[in-house]
Amino acid sequence: MPRHSVYSCNAMLAGYAHLSLAAPAAEIFAAMPQRDLNSYNSAMLALAGGGEMRGSLVLYSELRHTSPSLGYTDHTFSALLVSCAGLMDRDLARQLHAHLSHLGFLSDIDIASSLVDVYRKCGCIADAHRLFDEMPVKDLCMWTSIVCGYAEDGQMSPARQIFDQMQKRSIISWNALMEGYVRHGQAAEALSIFKHLIKDGLQPDQSTFSSALSACAAIGSVTHGKQIHGMLLQTGFDPSVIVLSSLIDMYSKGGYLAGARQVFSLACQERRDTVLWNAMLSALCHHVHGQDTIGLFVQMIRERVKPDANTFLLVLTACCHCSLVDEGMNFFDLMTKRYRIVPREDHYVCVVDLISRSSRSCDEVVEWIRSSQFGSSKQAWETLVGKCAINGNTELMSKAEEHLAELGSPK
């Protein structure tokens, strides 16, 4: 690499930091014969933004111990805070808090606000709230972080209290409250928040609409869901795949499968990624349309959309609904051999359900389960016992109970 001045190297580092390109930034930094504080700050930020959080921390340690005369700026600690948030390391967050306090940088509202957000991302909402309370001045980001932290933790009462105290609210705080209510079984509250948001003249974004539709799905309200869908159409809002998936889910769980089909069929080809196909497969599976689920999966493969683990779980569930043993086993082989997807326990439970109905010998079935990844799983054997009881396969049920006993499980 040709020799460049510190100024030109710093310009390149700043560009890499802006683009979150860790590798070229590290290469430039390592080759610099001389470095100033801007060199360290930009390199740390590039590494942190590019996912090399530990590398960013190493550079800070080097700055402290080999070049202490260069000092620090708020940019130094901005990079450190990005690294700490990415690592989600509680102990590191607390050490950084003490360090910032010692150096007097917590008087910088941006640094303090970022630290509150780091605590939130580390799951330390109590630490975040203590720091929040200590700050004489609080910016919008700080308020929003506290609301998000409590909502993510399922503490909806303090989340709402903080939200109600906010003189100014970002759409992020509204969304956090709605998502929290939906996630923790208070869908009606989420819809109430959505109505207030619209009344206050705020513009909903993708997350807002997704949460509102998820709330409708949770309570099975197609009426409210259609109103929100109408709002999307009237405003010319361009829905993301997540919003389209939420629409499909809302219509499905509200008992209006035709609406779900229509949303899927009208989605442009570019939007039909794995997430959207899975949403439609889930809708069909939810309504126990096993053959249609399998047919849609075949269409998905023909259109060269790559299935994931959730796709195959839905297809295997459909095979269980239709008692399609051989087809289900073929799909399982397709998942593991062609797509190299490692089965989860719920995949094996579906397959166990299928093979309990098969014409295979008891020894074949038992050996298949024993040699699988979940051969020592009580759930797999308990599923087999339950399915055999339903199907009247007493011989296989007896063998399954023997293996349960070996695992120390009650029969």
URSUL-V515456 format. One record per residue. N is the residue number from 1. RES is the residue in one letter. D_LAST is the distance of its C-alpha to the last C-alpha in Angstrom with 1 decimal. Layout:
# URSUL-V515456
((N	RES	D_LAST) (N	RES	D_LAST))
This chain:
# URSUL-V515456
((1	M	70.3) (2	P	73.8) (3	R	74.7) (4	H	74.6) (5	S	75.8) (6	V	73.4) (7	Y	74.2) (8	S	73.3) (9	C	70.1) (10	N	69.1) (11	A	69.8) (12	M	67.5) (13	L	64.8) (14	A	65.1) (15	G	64.6) (16	Y	61.5) (17	A	60.1) (18	H	60.8) (19	L	58.9) (20	S	56.1) (21	L	56.9) (22	A	55.8) (23	A	56.7) (24	P	60.4) (25	A	60.8) (26	A	59.6) (27	E	62.0) (28	I	65.0) (29	F	64.2) (30	A	63.9) (31	A	67.2) (32	M	69.2) (33	P	71.8) (34	Q	72.1) (35	R	69.8) (36	D	70.3) (37	L	67.9) (38	N	67.6) (39	S	66.5) (40	Y	63.6) (41	N	62.7) (42	S	62.6) (43	A	60.8) (44	M	58.1) (45	L	57.7) (46	A	57.5) (47	L	54.8) (48	A	52.8) (49	G	53.1) (50	G	52.3) (51	G	49.0) (52	E	50.4) (53	M	49.8) (54	R	49.7) (55	G	53.0) (56	S	54.5) (57	L	53.6) (58	V	55.2) (59	L	58.4) (60	Y	58.5) (61	S	58.1) (62	E	60.9) (63	L	63.1) (64	R	62.6) (65	H	63.3) (66	T	65.8) (67	S	67.6) (68	P	67.5) (69	S	71.0) (70	L	69.8) (71	G	68.1) (72	Y	65.6) (73	T	65.7) (74	D	63.3) (75	H	62.5) (76	T	61.3) (77	F	58.6) (78	S	57.8) (79	A	56.6) (80	L	54.7) (81	L	53.0) (82	V	51.9) (83	S	50.4) (84	C	48.6) (85	A	47.2) (86	G	46.0) (87	L	44.3) (88	M	42.6) (89	D	43.2) (90	R	43.3) (91	D	45.0) (92	L	47.6) (93	A	48.3) (94	R	49.0) (95	Q	51.2) (96	L	53.1) (97	H	53.5) (98	A	55.2) (99	H	57.3) (100	L	58.5) (101	S	59.3) (102	H	61.3) (103	L	63.3) (104	G	64.0) (105	F	62.4) (106	L	60.3) (107	S	63.6) (108	D	63.2) (109	I	61.4) (110	D	60.0) (111	I	58.5) (112	A	57.1) (113	S	55.6) (114	S	54.0) (115	L	52.5) (116	V	51.0) (117	D	49.4) (118	V	48.2) (119	Y	46.4) (120	R	44.8) (121	K	43.6) (122	C	42.2) (123	G	40.2) (124	C	42.6) (125	I	43.7) (126	A	44.7) (127	D	47.1) (128	A	48.3) (129	H	49.2) (130	R	50.9) (131	L	53.1) (132	F	53.7) (133	D	55.0) (134	E	57.2) (135	M	59.0) (136	P	62.3) (137	V	62.4) (138	K	59.4) (139	D	59.5) (140	L	57.5) (141	C	55.2) (142	M	54.2) (143	W	53.5) (144	T	51.5) (145	S	49.4) (146	I	48.4) (147	V	47.5) (148	C	45.4) (149	G	43.7) (150	Y	42.6) (151	A	41.5) (152	E	39.5) (153	D	37.8) (154	G	37.0) (155	Q	39.6) (156	M	41.4) (157	S	43.5) (158	P	45.4) (159	A	45.6) (160	R	47.3) (161	Q	49.5) (162	I	50.8) (163	F	51.2) (164	D	53.3) (165	Q	55.5) (166	M	56.4) (167	Q	60.0) (168	K	59.4) (169	R	56.2) (170	S	55.3) (171	I	53.2) (172	I	50.6) (173	S	50.1) (174	W	49.8) (175	N	47.3) (176	A	45.2) (177	L	45.0) (178	M	44.1) (179	E	41.4) (180	G	40.0) (181	Y	39.9) (182	V	38.2) (183	R	35.6) (184	H	34.7) (185	G	34.5) (186	Q	38.1) (187	A	39.4) (188	A	42.1) (189	E	43.6) (190	A	43.7) (191	L	45.7) (192	S	48.0) (193	I	48.7) (194	F	49.5) (195	K	52.0) (196	H	53.7) (197	L	53.9) (198	I	55.7) (199	K	57.9) (200	D	59.0) (201	G	60.2) (202	L	57.9) (203	Q	57.1) (204	P	53.4) (205	D	52.2) (206	Q	49.3) (207	S	46.7) (208	T	48.1) (209	F	47.7) (210	S	44.2) (211	S	43.0) (212	A	44.7) (213	L	43.2) (214	S	39.7) (215	A	40.3) (216	C	41.3) (217	A	38.2) (218	A	36.0) (219	I	37.6) (220	G	38.1) (221	S	41.9) (222	V	43.7) (223	T	46.9) (224	H	47.0) (225	G	45.8) (226	K	48.7) (227	Q	51.1) (228	I	50.0) (229	H	50.1) (230	G	53.6) (231	M	54.6) (232	L	53.6) (233	L	55.8) (234	Q	58.7) (235	T	59.0) (236	G	58.8) (237	F	55.9) (238	D	54.6) (239	P	50.8) (240	S	48.8) (241	V	45.7) (242	I	43.6) (243	V	45.5) (244	L	45.3) (245	S	41.5) (246	S	41.3) (247	L	43.5) (248	I	41.2) (249	D	38.2) (250	M	40.1) (251	Y	41.2) (252	S	37.8) (253	K	35.9) (254	G	38.9) (255	G	38.4) (256	Y	41.5) (257	L	40.4) (258	A	44.0) (259	G	45.1) (260	A	42.6) (261	R	43.8) (262	Q	47.4) (263	V	46.9) (264	F	45.3) (265	S	48.0) (266	L	50.8) (267	A	49.7) (268	C	52.0) (269	Q	50.9) (270	E	51.2) (271	R	48.7) (272	R	46.0) (273	D	44.1) (274	T	40.4) (275	V	39.7) (276	L	41.5) (277	W	40.0) (278	N	36.4) (279	A	37.4) (280	M	38.5) (281	L	35.5) (282	S	33.3) (283	A	35.4) (284	L	35.0) (285	C	31.3) (286	H	31.1) (287	H	32.9) (288	V	30.7) (289	H	33.7) (290	G	31.8) (291	Q	34.8) (292	D	37.2) (293	T	34.9) (294	I	35.0) (295	G	38.7) (296	L	39.4) (297	F	37.5) (298	V	39.7) (299	Q	42.8) (300	M	41.7) (301	I	41.6) (302	R	45.0) (303	E	46.5) (304	R	45.5) (305	V	43.4) (306	K	40.8) (307	P	37.2) (308	D	34.9) (309	A	31.1) (310	N	31.0) (311	T	32.9) (312	F	30.5) (313	L	27.5) (314	L	29.4) (315	V	30.3) (316	L	26.8) (317	T	25.7) (318	A	28.6) (319	C	27.6) (320	C	24.2) (321	H	26.1) (322	C	28.3) (323	S	25.9) (324	L	28.2) (325	V	26.1) (326	D	29.0) (327	E	30.8) (328	G	27.8) (329	M	27.4) (330	N	31.2) (331	F	31.1) (332	F	28.5) (333	D	30.8) (334	L	33.7) (335	M	32.1) (336	T	31.4) (337	K	34.3) (338	R	37.2) (339	Y	36.6) (340	R	34.9) (341	I	32.4) (342	V	29.5) (343	P	26.2) (344	R	24.2) (345	E	20.5) (346	D	21.2) (347	H	23.1) (348	Y	20.2) (349	V	17.9) (350	C	20.7) (351	V	21.2) (352	V	17.5) (353	D	18.0) (354	L	21.2) (355	I	20.3) (356	S	17.4) (357	R	20.5) (358	S	22.8) (359	S	24.3) (360	R	23.4) (361	S	21.9) (362	C	18.3) (363	D	19.5) (364	E	21.6) (365	V	18.8) (366	V	16.5) (367	E	19.7) (368	W	20.8) (369	I	17.7) (370	R	17.8) (371	S	21.5) (372	S	21.4) (373	Q	22.0) (374	F	18.5) (375	G	16.8) (376	S	15.3) (377	S	14.2) (378	K	10.7) (379	Q	12.2) (380	A	13.4) (381	W	10.2) (382	E	8.5) (383	T	11.9) (384	L	11.9) (385	V	8.9) (386	G	10.7) (387	K	14.0) (388	C	13.4) (389	A	12.5) (390	I	15.8) (391	N	17.7) (392	G	16.8) (393	N	16.0) (394	T	13.8) (395	E	14.8) (396	L	13.8) (397	M	10.5) (398	S	9.9) (399	K	11.3) (400	A	9.4) (401	E	6.0) (402	E	8.3) (403	H	9.6) (404	L	6.7) (405	A	6.6) (406	E	10.3) (407	L	10.4) (408	G	9.2) (409	S	6.3) (410	P	3.8) (411	K	0.0))
